[in-house]
Amino acid sequence: MSQPDVIVVGGGIGGLGAAYSLTRQGLAVRLLESAPAFGEVGAGIQLAPNCTRILDDYGLLDEAKSLGVVPDAMVMRDAVDGTELTRLDLRHLEERYGYPYLVIHRSDLHGLLLRACERAGVELINNAKVTSYENYENTDGGGARVTLANGETHAAGVVIAADGLHSVARKLLVDDQPVSSAYVAYRGTVPAEQPRVKSVDLSEVVVYIGPRCHFVHYGLRGGELLNQVAVFESPKALAGQEDWGTPDELDAAFEGTCDFVREGLPYMWRDKWWRMFDRDPVMTWVHGRIALLGDSAHPPLQYIAQGAIMAIEDGWVLGEHVARNRAEDGTVDWTAALAAYEAVRPEHCRRVLTTSRKWGELWHLDGLAREQRNVLLRARDTYDYSFVDWLYGPTALTPEEEPELFTPIPLSSAQLPEPAQAVGTP
Ligand SMILES: Cc1cc2nc3c(=O)[nH]c(=O)nc-3n(C[C@H](O)[C@H](O)[C@H](O)COP(=O)(O)OP(=O)(O)OC[C@H]3O[C@@H](n4cnc5c(N)ncnc54)[C@H](O)[C@@H]3O)c2cc1C
């Protein structure tokens, strides 16, 4: 095998997106995936306009739309009484940002990117578990090399490590561990013929927020499936027990929620669940010719649904900086391209990680704080986009283009409404 320009480690959504973006720039890309086959586990994924804009640039948006659902609204409800708190008009949102909000099965998004990589000529290799990374120098400007569990080595001008939450490459940059949120997610898909599906409006993405729990549903595959996600704080995790997040905890966590939410629980998969971890943000992602991308750099809690999107954005931004730092003879100034990537992505992703944690706290409030939150959410103007402009607007290529973060009013503020106003608000 001749030496590629780039090695991408990891064939998840982030690795495939990066491999496609870099191949589009005319580079020879080899992707190394540890699993024996490419695939994704889980159910649905939400793609906001900052992602569908990139899929459109890649020529993949029409296929993504044909595989998913473009919903009309995103509705937030209180999980205890079921009442509506606020909504986003997703058709209006599409007009504002120029691209749709899309929901799609994970395996469909992954398959779409995999096929795009195959068509573009990415060299896709399975059973390739990377155990170590190193930079090397030579007269051509050097590069990086990876070693596999079977002893093979692969070298390239640059290595992109898209190896997920438990990244091996991340250890080159920081000595940290995943942070447990003590929350766990159950997922499930319900076929359209089930009575449960008849009770929902598949044109809506709905999230029910409640004390230490929330519940999400939306349609997939043109309405053939209803996707459901149930997330809760595990008392066993808080008590330090190893065996946390079990189905008995699922049922107990949602006992105080409205009928509609509880009636969805029997449809969740009960043989697997996802413990929710993130990591503290890091601002250095590049080590010589080795760069982190996707969850290896910035695994978030999923509350603002931006993890896979950030990974896709990372790949697109890197591709754009390769284009800007490419000489006429085709050689890439990797030092400049990686520096430009690192100048813009870590700050944006830091905001996403910290906002996701705060958003989770807001969703899971109880007692008086929950009532106060509900008053604020009910008072929100449906067409106020100040809290999502920084996320859904165009993906920045330079720090100067990155929009300001909207700072929400802290819930401890003395200006919060009296609880009497909160209770009984329609
Ligand atoms: C419940 C839940 C809901 C979510 N909802 C959304 C959502 O609505 N929208 C959204 O944008 N995001 C969402 N996310 C987040 C999103 O799923 C992740 O951020 C995203 O999938 C990360 O992609 P990745 O490619 O960076 O990492 P991964 O998907 O973890 O892929 C890493 C890949 O690298 C491979 N690998 C690992 N180690 C090695 C190695 N040593 N050698 C070779 N290969 C290796 C793995 O096998 C894997 O294929 C959600 C997450 C959860 C848990």
The ligand as a MOL file (V3000), in Angstrom:
LIG
                    3D

  0  0  0     0  0            999 V3000
M  V30 BEGIN CTAB
M  V30 COUNTS 53 58 0 0 0
M  V30 BEGIN ATOM
M  V30 1 C -28.5380 9.3070 23.7150 0
M  V30 2 C -27.7020 10.1410 22.7550 0
M  V30 3 C -28.3650 11.0000 21.8850 0
M  V30 4 C -27.6180 11.8140 21.0110 0
M  V30 5 N -28.2960 12.6470 20.1680 0
M  V30 6 C -27.5790 13.4210 19.2990 0
M  V30 7 C -28.2700 14.2780 18.3830 0
M  V30 8 O -29.5150 14.3160 18.3410 0
M  V30 9 N -27.5190 15.0600 17.5340 0
M  V30 10 C -26.1460 15.0120 17.5500 0
M  V30 11 O -25.5170 15.7400 16.7690 0
M  V30 12 N -25.4740 14.2080 18.4160 0
M  V30 13 C -26.1450 13.4070 19.2790 0
M  V30 14 N -25.4750 12.5890 20.1320 0
M  V30 15 C -23.9950 12.6000 20.1500 0
M  V30 16 C -23.4020 11.7990 18.9980 0
M  V30 17 O -23.9530 10.5050 18.9360 0
M  V30 18 C -21.8630 11.6730 19.1520 0
M  V30 19 O -21.3230 12.9140 19.5360 0
M  V30 20 C -21.2410 11.2600 17.8170 0
M  V30 21 O -21.8160 10.0570 17.3530 0
M  V30 22 C -19.7140 11.1170 17.9530 0
M  V30 23 O -19.1790 10.6260 16.7350 0
M  V30 24 P -17.6240 10.2660 16.6330 0
M  V30 25 O -17.4490 9.7210 15.2620 0
M  V30 26 O -16.7970 11.4150 17.0660 0
M  V30 27 O -17.3820 9.1290 17.7270 0
M  V30 28 P -17.9180 7.6320 17.7640 0
M  V30 29 O -19.2970 7.5380 17.2340 0
M  V30 30 O -17.6850 7.1440 19.1460 0
M  V30 31 O -16.9610 6.8580 16.7480 0
M  V30 32 C -15.6590 6.4740 17.0880 0
M  V30 33 C -15.2500 5.3520 16.1490 0
M  V30 34 O -13.8790 5.0710 16.3540 0
M  V30 35 C -13.6960 3.6780 16.4720 0
M  V30 36 N -12.5250 3.4960 17.3310 0
M  V30 37 C -12.4260 3.7350 18.6660 0
M  V30 38 N -11.1840 3.4750 19.1050 0
M  V30 39 C -10.4810 3.0680 18.0240 0
M  V30 40 C -9.1360 2.6510 17.8420 0
M  V30 41 N -8.2990 2.6070 18.8870 0
M  V30 42 N -8.7080 2.2970 16.6160 0
M  V30 43 C -9.5680 2.3540 15.5460 0
M  V30 44 N -10.8630 2.7280 15.6680 0
M  V30 45 C -11.3140 3.0870 16.8890 0
M  V30 46 C -14.9990 3.1760 17.0910 0
M  V30 47 O -15.2080 1.8040 16.8380 0
M  V30 48 C -16.0190 4.0580 16.3890 0
M  V30 49 O -16.4320 3.5190 15.1530 0
M  V30 50 C -26.1830 11.7530 21.0200 0
M  V30 51 C -25.5420 10.8800 21.8810 0
M  V30 52 C -26.2820 10.0740 22.7400 0
M  V30 53 C -25.5560 9.1130 23.6420 0
M  V30 END ATOM
M  V30 BEGIN BOND
M  V30 1 1 1 2
M  V30 2 1 2 3
M  V30 3 2 2 52
M  V30 4 2 3 4
M  V30 5 1 4 5
M  V30 6 1 4 50
M  V30 7 2 5 6
M  V30 8 1 6 7
M  V30 9 1 6 13
M  V30 10 2 7 8
M  V30 11 1 7 9
M  V30 12 1 9 10
M  V30 13 2 10 11
M  V30 14 1 10 12
M  V30 15 2 12 13
M  V30 16 1 13 14
M  V30 17 1 14 15
M  V30 18 1 14 50
M  V30 19 1 15 16
M  V30 20 1 16 17
M  V30 21 1 16 18
M  V30 22 1 18 19
M  V30 23 1 18 20
M  V30 24 1 20 21
M  V30 25 1 20 22
M  V30 26 1 22 23
M  V30 27 1 23 24
M  V30 28 2 24 25
M  V30 29 1 24 26
M  V30 30 1 24 27
M  V30 31 1 27 28
M  V30 32 2 28 29
M  V30 33 1 28 30
M  V30 34 1 28 31
M  V30 35 1 31 32
M  V30 36 1 32 33
M  V30 37 1 33 34
M  V30 38 1 33 48
M  V30 39 1 34 35
M  V30 40 1 35 36
M  V30 41 1 35 46
M  V30 42 1 36 37
M  V30 43 1 36 45
M  V30 44 2 37 38
M  V30 45 1 38 39
M  V30 46 1 39 40
M  V30 47 2 39 45
M  V30 48 1 40 41
M  V30 49 2 40 42
M  V30 50 1 42 43
M  V30 51 2 43 44
M  V30 52 1 44 45
M  V30 53 1 46 47
M  V30 54 1 46 48
M  V30 55 1 48 49
M  V30 56 2 50 51
M  V30 57 1 51 52
M  V30 58 1 52 53
M  V30 END BOND
M  V30 END CTAB
M  END
